[in-house]
Amino acid sequence: MRWPKIWLMVLAPLLIAAGEAALPPDQELEHVVKAGETLSGVAQRAGVPRVLIIEANHLTSPFTLRARQKLTIPRTRHLTVGAGDTRFTIAYLYGVPWQDIAVASGIDAAAALKPGQKLLIPSVIAAPAESATRPAASASPGAAASAPALHFAWPLAGAVRRGFTQRGRSADYHEGLDIPMPNGTAVRASAAGRVLFAGDEPRQFGKLVVIDHGGGMQSAYAFLSRLTVKEGDTVSLGERVGLSGHSGQARGPELHFEIRRNNRPVDPARLLPAR
């Protein structure tokens, strides 16, 4: 069946919008300003104090908004500690430094966690976001030599089942790549570094390895069936860190792979070599 051209023109915007479900105002973590909206109106609909939105977005008086401007909506979330939760896994899962969670929750940052314990997860008010492109060495004449650019490699060969969708853009955000692969396939370090975590994350990632590459960069390998490194190990580019599996919230045998800069997820596809 062929649709009349006029109907295609009418339906196209609706079909595009349907491809990315918007969160309700009282849940969204990022708000795209519509024509005519005011800061007070956005704050009221979001259920967040106006001053917190001002601070989170580094806004200045008179706080006039422009259409299509993107605003971070800072929210405080609540968490009940479960069996197997650790300080590292909670901080990693929410992308908030443990020290900030401890301060918000009024607890000693070094104290052991207990199942049933209540925590507050604050929003991170960060400096303006950096570009998600690979950091490059300085080329300024006479400048001191900087660290070489960090190059990432694919952790295994396979087609991506599900790509990256930024948190706050839709209800179905996804902060990494899911790559289906038979159980037991070798998963390799995407870049050299030191293992920050190797263990179980019971809420989402299952068996998880996180590698620190320096300069605020980390990579994570989740849904594993087996870990082949331990916390504190130094790994080389391409060194095996685990075997693919079906742990955590995996939908089948697959790898969930993330890259984070300063604990904030970035699209791995923008940092990995083209296939």
N, C-alpha and C positions, 0 to 999 in steps of 0.2 A: 504494500500500500504506500502511495506517495502522498506526503502531507503537502497542502498548499503552502507556498512560500511565506505568506503572511502569518500562518500558524506556527511555522518554525521560528520566525522572528519573535513571536510572543512567548513560545515555550522555552526557548534556549536559555534565558536567564534563570528560569525556574529549575530546569534540569541541572544547570551548573551549581545552583545553590543547594540542590538536594544532594549533591555529591559530597558536601561537607556540612554535617549537621552542627548547628550552632548550639552552644550551651546556653541555658537560661541565665539571665543577668545575675542572679544570686549565686551562680556557681562558676562562671567564667573566670579564668585567670588572666586573660588578655581581652581587651575590648577595643574594637575598631569603631571609632567615632563616626556617627552618622551626621549628615547636614542638620544644623540647628540644635544639636545637643549641647548642653552646658555641663560643666564639671559637677555642679551640685546635683543635676539630674542623674548623671552617670553614677555618682556616689550613692544616691538614694536608691536607685534600682538595684545596684550591686549589694547594698546592705553593708557598705564599708565606709568608715569615716572619711570625709573629704581630705583631711590633712594627710592621711596615710597614702592616698593616691597621689597627692602632690609630692610627698617625700619619695615615693617609689619611682616616680617618673621624672624627678628633678625639674618640676614645673616652676615657673616664675610668674609673679604678678604681672598682668591682671588675670592669669589663668584662663585665657581664651583658648578654646579648642578649635581645631580645624577638621574638616571632613576627611575621613580615612586615616586620621592619626591613630597610632596604636598605643594603648595605655595598659600598663601592667596593673592588675587588680590584686593587691596584697591580701592574703587571707591567712588566718590561723587555723590549722587543722588539728584534730584530736586523734590520739592513737592509744590503744590499750596494748601493752606489751604482751606478746604471745610467747609460747614455748619456742626456743630456738632463736629468738630475736637477739641481736647484739647491737652495741653502739654503732659499729661500722655499718652493718646492714641497714639499720634504720636511717642513718645519715645518708647512705648511698641511695636507698630507695626513694627518699623524698628530695634528694639534691640539696640538703641543708647541712652545714657543718654541725657536728655533734655538740660542740661547745655552745652554739646558738640554741640548740634544742634544750640543753641542760639549763641554760640561763632562763629561757622562757618557761620551763617546767619547774623552776625553783629547786633543782637537785644538784648534787655534787657531780661534776662531769666525770669523775673517776669512780663513782660508786657503781656497784654491780646492779644490773637490771633484774627485776623480779616479774614473773608472769602476773598479769592483772594490774600492773602499775600503769597509771595514767600519765601521758605525755602531751605537751603542746608542741606542735610543729609550726614554727613561725615562718613567714615568708621572708625570703632574702631580698633586701633592698640593695641592688647592685648598681655599679656605675653603668653608664650607657653601654649597651651590648657591643662586643667586638664583632668584626667580620668572622664568619665561620671558615674562611679560607686558611690554607696552610701557612703558618708563620714563616717569614722569609728573613734571611740574613740582611743586615744593614749594608747599603751600598754607598753611603755617604763618604766623600773623600775625607781621609784623615780620621774617620770614626774608629773607635776601638772595635776590634774583631768581636762579632757576636756569635752566639751558638749557631751551629749549622741548622738548616731547615729540617724539621722532622718529617720523614716520609713514612706513610703507613702502607702496609700490604694487606691483601685479603687474607683472612685467617683460614679460609679453606675455599675450594673451588665449588661453585654451585649457584643456581639461579635464586634470586631474591624473591621470596614469597610475599613479603610485606615490607614496605619501605618506611622511611622516617616521616612522621607528622608532628609538628611542634606542639608542645603542651599549650593549651589555651586557645588553639585555633579551631578545635572541634572536640566533640565528646569522645571521639575515638582516636585520641592522640597516641603516638607510638614513637618512642625515643631511641630507636635503633633499627637494625635490619634483622629479619628472620630469614634464615637460609636452610631449607629442608636438606637433610643429609642422613644416610643410614646410620643407625646406632654404631658407635665404635669408630667412627671416622676421626682421624687425627685433627685436632684444632690447634693452630699455631699462632704464636705471638705476632701481632700485627706490626710491632716495632719493639726495639730493645728497651728494657727497663727493669724495675724491681717489683716483685709481687707484693701488693698491698694486702690482698685478701684472697684466701683459697679455702672455701668451705661451703656450708649450706645457708641459703637465704630462703626461709620457709614461706614467705608471703607471695613471691612472684618468680624469682630467678632460679630457684632450685640450686643445683651445684654451680657455684659461681667462682670465677677467677677475675680479679681486677689488677691491672698492671699500671704502675706509675711510670711515665716516660719523661718526667721533668718538665719544667716550664708550665705547670698547671694542666698538662695533658694526661689523660688516663684512657685506657681501653678496658672493656669488660666482655666476658665470654660466659654466657649463661645457658641453662637447660642441659648442662653436661651430664654424662652418665658416670664419668670418672675424672678425678683430678690427678694430674701428673706433676704438679709443682706444689710447693708449700709457701706459706707467708714468709717473706724475707728473701726468697730466692732471687738471684739475678738471672734474667733470661735474655737471650739474643733474638734478633729478628728471625722469625721462622721456626723457633724452638717450640716443640710440642708442649702445650700447657694443660691439655685434657683431651677427652674423647667425647664426641657428640652424643646426645642422648635425648631423653624425654622427661626430664625432671621439671619441677616448678610448674608454671602455667603453660608449658609447651603444648601445642595442638597436635603434635606428632614428633617423630624424631627430627630435630632441627637444632640449629645454633641461633641464639639471640646475641647480637653483637652491637656494642655501643662504643662511641668515642665521646669523651666529655672534656670540655675546657673549663677550668676553674669550677668544677663540679656541675656544670651546666651542659646538658646534652647538645651536641651539634650533629648535623647530618653526615654520617660516615661516607655516604656516596660522594660528597664534595671533597673528601680528603683521600679517598682511595683511587688507585690508578684505573683508568678506563679499561674495560675488557674487550 
